[in-house]
Amino acid sequence: MKYALNLGTDGRVLSVTYAKYAADSMALAQTLPEGDVGDYRYQNGSYVYDPLPQNNPAIQPSQWDTVEAQAVYTAMMTDTLLEG
């Protein structure tokens, strides 16, 4: 079975369909890689594993940051915020 690969400008596999639905500009391949096809680039007729970097997890606020945010919020809500 042949597959049609929609490739990004860097060769990254963006999507896959069957060859019978392929646009003229799509690359054709006999197989698909294991796992998420978005982790691969297609170059010279073969797949190159090149996963995108994962987003860094959000930095957790320190206990002091939380206390300070609560104090500022309380001051704003009670109109006692001191500007200085």
PyMOL commands that set and color helices and strands:
alter all, ss='L'
color gray80, all
select helices_A, chain A and resi 19-21+37-39+63-77
alter helices_A, ss='H'
color red, helices_A
select strands_A, chain A and resi 3-7+13-18+27-29+40-43+46-49
alter strands_A, ss='S'
color yellow, strands_A
deselect
rebuild
show_as cartoon
